[in-house]
Amino acid sequence: MNPIFLFNIASRQLQHLAARQAVIAGNIANANTPGYRARDLTPFRDLMDKTALTMAATHTGHLEANGAGTRPARATSSAGWDVVHSGNSVSIEEQMMKSGEVSRDQALNSGVVKAFNRMLALSVKAGQ
């Protein structure tokens, strides 16, 4: 049986999300600093794409990662945010949207971990 790395991956994602939230807070704190350039972290999914982890269909009923019935990922655009005359590139609206994304990702992460924990606990109880 292969080890389960879901909890480790979820923990790493939460660390990444906490760091991203800190960067976003720093951007908001410097919204009036002349010449300040907004920063952001590399998205977690891009970091995961660089790892050796791959999805595997372990049952004939499972969908393939890029097979029939799957939808391609949607591209997002960050164009449209202006640099003001002071040289500051922080947009409070953009930073608030990013903060909302981080909050949503943290809630999703927590929900997945809770569900997986319940499933694991039930499988242990059933095996007794």
HELIX and SHEET records of a PDB file:
HELIX    1   1 LEU A    6  ALA A   29  1                                  24    
HELIX    2   2 PHE A   44  ASP A   49  1                                   6    
HELIX    3   3 ILE A   92  ALA A  126  1                                  35    
END                                                                             
